[in-house]
Amino acid sequence: MNYTLHQLEIFKKVAELKSVTKASEQLFMSQPAVSIQLKNFQDQFKLPLFEIVGRKLYITEFGNEIAEAATKILDEVLAINYKSNLFEGKLAGKLKLSIVSTAKYAMPYFLTDFIKKNDSVDVTMDVTNKMSVIRALENNECDFAMVSTIPKKLKINTIELMSNQMFFVAGKDYKNNTKEVNLKDLNKSIFLFREKGSATRLAMERFLIKHKIEIQKKMELTSNEAVKQAVIAGLGISIMPIIGIQQALKNGELQILNIKGLPIETTWNLIWLKTKNLSNVAKAFRDYISENKNDIIKEQFPIPQIS
């Protein structure tokens, strides 16, 4: 047999996702390139690693055994690389982050220079809703989480990062005859909500309940990007964090509705369990954030001017 580490990595990802298309996306390869390497890998075994039934890909029992072996081999190779870098005096290892979906507009800026200075650090960043982030933290599946709502049931350490402002937004064609929108006029609108478990949805629900705004029609979408595109298309209105819509505002695709009681303002926080035994990489990232957060915020996130 003459398979390569690259083929092991490809098969491991295909087995994990049960899809050549999804594997190609995550590996930043074309679908034909993944298919060719998958075929070359399969040709080295007498037993099938996978089978196609209808249009779905299924991993065989033998294929699952090979996928497990591939995972162990790749983990050992990664460990060798880390050890080599450590002996050279470099910071090396994994950094695992779990962040709420709106934080994806901010976290990359807190990571960029840290990764540039420590190119032997591998980052895994799971972008999901608030409930899943807290679950990942509880289950010790991540080093740090980025949230705007601090979980009360967990004993955590916190680094306060930056303000998170949320406004009611509408598409460019939304008609309003007065400078300030009357809350009663919102009753006629279709409200676009994030899915249950989202901190943005919770903030929106609280605002609507507090001001006794009647919801006659609503839609639920599973990401902020989906909500933004739906608002731009004129499907309805929604409360959204300013951090994810500034370009759309500049382009005139969205407008902020001047509504009393807004913006809703919370704070982004980097959090981790007090009982968490942080790795050297995690400690280095924590210290980097503490020392550099103000400069990063000042440079990358100037206070938006809302007309």
Steps between C-alpha positions, in 0.01 A plus 500: 500500500619848418239743636595852609419705809303729271281207389448398862390854582258507206344164584471593868312819409271320250422232760426767759269707278358217285535732203767567237357847438511605866847348541630694201364824649664445838829387344501796257530262204295455186247217503670317207836515683347342812327233288826408323695467825214301654504259205881464518470423870220245445703324225754393762244284686319185388198578718277805435545798731169658401196444283257728319132421546278731300686828532622443855846387606528235773820388671531122530596322821850451359508865397416610856791291632735667249362845589573437870853385416548806277395729785756342734777524239426865422483587870842340553646691204358822643652416840840446337477840332404667828787334687747604231381861521513496880864384494571792267357733765176575314151514647322199352169321551126538455270784597129413509239775489122488504325825410146621440426571135511880519844480660639369171519863388732583790702198612719473185643845577597386850671195351690638200819638655515222759502237224750696291740509795438133586470314171531161671167550678195334340161659565161330500210745515144371527240763406157417639217630721524597868362174640749289303788726603415464870464124454846482341640696795329273755623185324859627484491494119661842463760717670309826468157623399393841370152605611301812577293339776692363799371157611390528862521130588871461418801617695701683239783745443427793272684752284268780392561577134270748327152645473232315304224734380178370346258702285173441319580490129297493181565482128562813291140506375342503847271805513476717809347848487637623832853539632425273797317174438184454705514165678136432410590518130728198544195277553446493123850368433632148454754432775811301412633298795812299560452141614423411865814508712637812333589796724390739224158334487469524879582872492243556224228304683559693822475833317175404326343371823612805701343739249191281446558475126260252344653243264262412220750346257847362558775294338783308666849473349806319630777756455557875517614499138170341396305759700704783345438378144129456572475856635690634198256314274209674675352189663468668838675684782725380781722602788863443399846572644661800331829312465363273229315754286726805467592431137135449405419833668778676307374347176147622570362145503376535859367783712490534877154578636498782750310333783482612861683266737765397249775409461507205735855489631686201639870416525705236323699290745771238471420239763642171630429266788677580828577129535651482149865396497615727218771376265806714427336607173177597676691695769695682231179595317336617823800721579513631143132601514543670838798702379380589149118514504477879531731562204316242287160652582622855433648403163244250372173609662464878507172625645247497213331824404128438471301772326 
